[in-house]
């Protein structure tokens, strides 16, 4: 991503929190896909994606999240939880029926708790 467009915080050997910043651009979908692939290559398979700062969720970001979640097995404790307080983002994620792949949360603690058990 562009400078200051995201932060990655490693919580443990399998869990990371990726925070998209307001500086995220229209290429955020490609950037999210790249970050998810890089984390996956490091063995990170429990992800929290914080979408509270960006004022938009475009189809490319949604696609990157769904594709990233598709390869994660919740039976192994893997998954992606999305933090958002914005109702329209929650509505998009719920309407597109991503609930089986993406877990929705309103804050960090709820997101970590929403991930499948290890």
Backbone as JSON, one array per atom type, in Angstrom:
{
  "sequence": "XXXXXXXXXXXXXXXXXXXXXXXXXXXXXXXXXXXXXXXXXXXXXXXXXXXXXXXXXXXXXXXXXXXXXXXXXXXXXXXXXXXXXXXXXXXXXXXXXXXXXXXXXXXXXXXXXXXXXX",
  "N": [[0.84, -1.18, 0.0], [0.28, 2.34, -0.27], [2.38, 4.78, 1.36], [1.72, 5.02, 4.8], [-0.83, 3.92, 4.49], [-1.66, 1.61, 5.67], [-1.39, -0.4, 8.67], [0.28, -3.09, 10.25], [-0.15, -5.26, 12.84], [1.29, -7.72, 14.71], [-0.2, -10.15, 16.62], [0.1, -12.69, 17.69], [1.79, -15.8, 16.87], [0.14, -16.66, 14.8], [-1.76, -14.73, 14.33], [-2.82, -11.55, 13.14], [-3.39, -8.03, 13.04], [-4.67, -5.91, 10.69], [-4.76, -2.65, 9.87], [-6.5, -0.47, 7.95], [-5.86, 2.72, 6.77], [-7.06, 6.11, 6.48], [-5.71, 7.06, 4.33], [-5.77, 5.14, 2.41], [-6.03, 4.19, -0.96], [-7.75, 4.13, -4.18], [-6.61, 1.87, -5.17], [-6.62, 0.14, -3.13], [-7.74, -2.43, -2.91], [-6.03, -4.16, -4.4], [-3.77, -3.78, -2.87], [-4.59, -4.74, -0.36], [-4.99, -7.43, -1.03], [-2.34, -8.14, -1.6], [-1.08, -7.72, 0.91], [-2.48, -9.6, 2.48], [-1.66, -11.97, 1.18], [1.1, -11.89, 1.69], [1.12, -12.08, 4.5], [-0.09, -14.57, 4.8], [1.88, -16.2, 3.66], [3.7, -16.09, 5.68], [2.6, -17.69, 7.54], [0.5, -16.64, 8.92], [-2.77, -16.92, 9.7], [-5.0, -16.06, 10.97], [-6.81, -13.32, 10.92], [-7.47, -9.91, 11.5], [-9.17, -7.33, 10.08], [-9.2, -3.99, 10.04], [-11.48, -1.7, 9.2], [-12.29, 0.79, 9.98], [-11.24, 3.41, 9.57], [-11.01, 4.08, 6.7], [-13.16, 5.75, 4.39], [-14.54, 4.39, 2.56], [-15.59, 1.36, 1.0], [-14.7, -0.49, -1.5], [-15.55, -2.61, -4.33], [-13.3, -4.04, -5.0], [-11.76, -4.21, -2.66], [-13.53, -5.69, -1.08], [-13.62, -8.03, -2.65], [-10.91, -8.85, -2.4], [-10.86, -9.43, 0.33], [-12.77, -11.52, 0.53], [-11.63, -13.43, -1.18], [-9.22, -13.81, 0.17], [-10.15, -14.93, 2.52], [-11.23, -17.28, 1.59], [-9.34, -19.33, 1.39], [-8.87, -20.03, 3.99], [-9.22, -22.18, 6.7], [-11.75, -22.53, 8.91], [-12.03, -24.61, 10.71], [-9.54, -25.09, 11.6], [-9.09, -22.94, 13.12], [-8.64, -20.7, 11.66], [-9.3, -17.59, 9.93], [-10.99, -14.54, 8.88], [-11.74, -11.55, 10.43], [-13.69, -8.68, 10.25], [-13.51, -5.37, 11.18], [-15.8, -2.86, 11.57], [-17.56, 0.15, 11.96], [-19.25, 1.42, 10.43], [-22.39, 1.54, 9.13], [-23.2, 1.16, 6.44], [-21.09, -0.31, 5.37], [-21.19, -2.64, 6.89], [-23.7, -3.48, 6.03], [-23.21, -3.97, 3.29], [-21.4, -6.12, 3.5], [-23.02, -7.99, 4.8], [-25.22, -8.25, 3.04], [-24.01, -9.27, 0.77], [-23.63, -11.8, 1.53], [-21.32, -12.69, 2.87], [-20.93, -13.59, 5.36], [-20.33, -16.24, 6.14], [-17.7, -16.44, 5.5], [-16.38, -14.12, 6.26], [-16.08, -12.6, 9.36], [-17.95, -10.33, 11.25], [-17.34, -7.4, 13.19], [-17.37, -4.85, 15.76], [-15.3, -3.77, 17.2], [-11.85, -4.17, 18.25], [-11.5, -6.19, 20.29], [-13.9, -7.64, 20.06], [-13.59, -8.54, 17.44], [-11.3, -10.21, 17.58], [-12.36, -12.12, 19.25], [-14.37, -13.08, 17.59], [-13.11, -14.6, 15.7], [-12.6, -17.98, 14.59], [-12.36, -20.66, 17.02], [-9.15, -21.75, 18.18]],
  "CA": [[0.0, 0.0, 0.0], [1.03, 3.58, -0.24], [2.86, 5.13, 2.7], [0.71, 5.32, 5.79], [-2.15, 3.42, 4.1], [-2.03, 0.5, 6.55], [-0.48, -0.85, 9.72], [0.13, -4.5, 10.58], [0.27, -5.58, 14.2], [1.27, -9.15, 14.98], [-0.74, -10.43, 17.95], [0.82, -13.9, 18.07], [2.42, -16.43, 15.71], [-0.85, -16.92, 13.75], [-2.78, -13.68, 14.31], [-2.38, -10.18, 12.86], [-4.42, -7.0, 12.85], [-4.32, -5.01, 9.59], [-5.58, -1.45, 9.97], [-6.47, 0.41, 6.79], [-5.93, 4.12, 7.16], [-7.81, 6.98, 5.57], [-4.87, 7.3, 3.15], [-5.96, 4.06, 1.45], [-6.45, 4.74, -2.24], [-8.61, 3.27, -4.98], [-5.91, 0.6, -5.4], [-6.59, -0.55, -1.83], [-8.05, -3.84, -3.11], [-4.8, -4.85, -4.77], [-2.87, -3.69, -1.73], [-5.1, -5.67, 0.65], [-4.69, -8.78, -1.52], [-0.91, -8.36, -1.44], [-0.78, -7.85, 2.34], [-3.01, -10.9, 2.92], [-0.79, -13.02, 0.64], [2.37, -11.84, 2.43], [0.89, -12.62, 5.84], [-0.34, -16.01, 4.64], [3.19, -16.83, 3.42], [4.38, -16.12, 6.98], [1.86, -18.59, 8.42], [-0.56, -15.9, 9.61], [-4.05, -17.33, 9.13], [-6.07, -15.47, 11.78], [-6.63, -11.91, 10.56], [-8.47, -8.88, 11.81], [-9.02, -6.22, 9.14], [-9.87, -2.83, 10.63], [-11.94, -0.79, 8.15], [-12.95, 1.96, 10.58], [-10.76, 4.7, 9.07], [-11.37, 4.44, 5.32], [-14.55, 6.15, 4.22], [-15.13, 3.65, 1.47], [-15.29, -0.05, 0.8], [-15.06, -0.74, -2.89], [-15.71, -4.02, -4.67], [-11.98, -4.68, -5.05], [-11.39, -4.53, -1.28], [-14.4, -6.79, -0.71], [-13.14, -9.2, -3.37], [-9.65, -9.27, -1.79], [-11.18, -10.03, 1.63], [-13.44, -12.8, 0.3], [-10.63, -14.36, -1.73], [-8.28, -14.12, 1.24], [-10.82, -15.82, 3.49], [-11.59, -18.55, 0.96], [-8.33, -20.35, 1.65], [-8.66, -20.21, 5.43], [-10.09, -23.23, 7.24], [-12.17, -22.21, 10.28], [-11.86, -25.79, 11.59], [-8.18, -24.97, 12.14], [-9.01, -21.68, 13.85], [-8.27, -19.64, 10.73], [-10.4, -16.78, 9.43], [-10.83, -13.09, 8.81], [-12.78, -10.76, 11.08], [-13.66, -7.31, 9.75], [-14.01, -4.36, 12.12], [-16.37, -1.68, 10.96], [-18.65, 0.79, 12.68], [-20.06, 2.06, 9.4], [-23.53, 0.69, 8.82], [-23.28, 0.77, 5.04], [-20.09, -1.35, 5.15], [-21.77, -3.85, 7.46], [-24.8, -3.9, 5.16], [-22.62, -4.57, 2.09], [-20.84, -7.42, 3.86], [-24.12, -8.9, 5.11], [-26.04, -8.47, 1.84], [-23.27, -10.1, -0.16], [-23.58, -13.12, 2.15], [-19.95, -13.08, 3.2], [-20.9, -13.94, 6.78], [-19.68, -17.53, 6.36], [-16.27, -16.3, 5.26], [-15.89, -12.96, 7.0], [-16.78, -12.37, 10.61], [-18.09, -8.88, 11.45], [-17.17, -6.94, 14.56], [-17.35, -3.4, 15.91], [-14.05, -3.32, 17.8], [-10.75, -5.14, 18.23], [-11.77, -7.34, 21.16], [-14.98, -8.42, 19.45], [-13.04, -9.17, 16.24], [-10.46, -11.34, 18.01], [-13.26, -13.14, 19.79], [-15.19, -13.61, 16.51], [-12.34, -15.58, 14.94], [-12.87, -19.36, 15.04], [-11.46, -21.12, 18.1], [-7.92, -22.41, 17.71]],
  "C": [[0.88, 1.24, 0.0], [1.43, 3.88, 1.2], [1.7, 5.52, 3.59], [-0.7, 4.85, 5.42], [-2.59, 2.24, 4.97], [-0.96, 0.28, 7.62], [-0.76, -2.33, 9.93], [0.69, -4.7, 11.98], [0.17, -7.08, 14.39], [0.84, -9.36, 16.43], [-0.06, -11.67, 18.53], [1.34, -14.55, 16.79], [1.45, -16.73, 14.56], [-1.82, -15.77, 13.52], [-2.17, -12.31, 14.04], [-3.6, -9.29, 12.7], [-3.9, -6.05, 11.78], [-5.29, -3.84, 9.66], [-5.41, -0.63, 8.71], [-6.66, 1.83, 7.28], [-6.72, 4.91, 6.12], [-7.02, 7.25, 4.29], [-5.01, 6.19, 2.11], [-6.56, 4.63, 0.17], [-7.39, 3.77, -2.96], [-7.93, 1.94, -5.3], [-5.84, -0.23, -4.11], [-6.89, -2.04, -1.98], [-6.83, -4.66, -3.45], [-3.83, -4.87, -3.6], [-3.29, -4.65, -0.62], [-4.77, -7.1, 0.24], [-3.21, -9.1, -1.32], [-0.54, -8.57, 0.03], [-1.27, -9.19, 2.87], [-2.13, -12.04, 2.43], [0.54, -13.06, 1.4], [2.22, -12.43, 3.82], [0.66, -14.13, 5.79], [0.97, -16.77, 4.44], [4.0, -16.94, 4.71], [3.68, -17.04, 7.97], [0.77, -17.9, 9.22], [-1.88, -16.27, 8.95], [-5.25, -16.9, 9.98], [-5.89, -13.95, 11.65], [-7.8, -11.07, 11.01], [-8.17, -7.74, 10.85], [-9.86, -5.06, 9.68], [-10.19, -1.82, 9.53], [-12.6, 0.46, 8.73], [-12.5, 3.28, 10.01], [-11.17, 5.01, 7.64], [-12.84, 4.79, 5.22], [-15.2, 5.42, 3.06], [-14.74, 2.2, 1.54], [-15.69, -0.31, -0.63], [-15.08, -2.25, -3.16], [-14.37, -4.74, -4.7], [-11.49, -5.06, -3.66], [-12.23, -5.72, -0.81], [-13.94, -8.09, -1.36], [-11.85, -9.74, -2.74], [-9.91, -9.96, -0.45], [-11.81, -11.41, 1.45], [-12.46, -13.83, -0.23], [-9.61, -14.76, -0.65], [-8.87, -15.09, 2.25], [-11.1, -17.2, 2.91], [-10.6, -19.67, 1.26], [-8.09, -20.64, 3.12], [-9.69, -21.17, 5.99], [-10.48, -22.91, 8.68], [-12.05, -23.39, 11.24], [-10.48, -25.82, 12.21], [-8.0, -23.68, 12.92], [-8.67, -20.5, 12.97], [-9.51, -18.86, 10.29], [-10.05, -15.31, 9.4], [-12.02, -12.44, 9.5], [-12.6, -9.32, 10.62], [-14.27, -6.39, 10.79], [-14.55, -3.19, 11.32], [-17.51, -1.15, 11.83], [-19.63, 1.4, 11.69], [-21.17, 1.11, 8.95], [-23.56, 0.26, 7.37], [-22.25, -0.32, 4.71], [-20.61, -2.67, 5.69], [-22.87, -4.39, 6.55], [-24.25, -4.56, 3.89], [-22.11, -5.97, 2.39], [-21.94, -8.43, 4.17], [-24.93, -9.24, 3.87], [-25.33, -9.38, 0.86], [-23.02, -11.5, 0.4], [-22.16, -13.6, 2.39], [-19.84, -13.55, 4.64], [-20.23, -15.27, 7.07], [-18.18, -17.45, 6.21], [-15.65, -15.2, 6.09], [-16.74, -12.76, 8.24], [-16.81, -10.87, 10.85], [-17.98, -8.53, 12.92], [-17.14, -5.42, 14.58], [-16.09, -2.87, 16.57], [-13.05, -4.48, 17.82], [-11.04, -6.39, 19.07], [-12.84, -8.24, 20.57], [-14.47, -9.17, 18.21], [-12.18, -10.37, 16.61], [-11.3, -12.47, 18.55], [-14.1, -13.81, 18.69], [-14.44, -14.64, 15.66], [-12.64, -16.98, 15.47], [-11.91, -19.78, 16.14], [-10.28, -21.89, 17.51], [-7.94, -23.88, 17.99]]
}
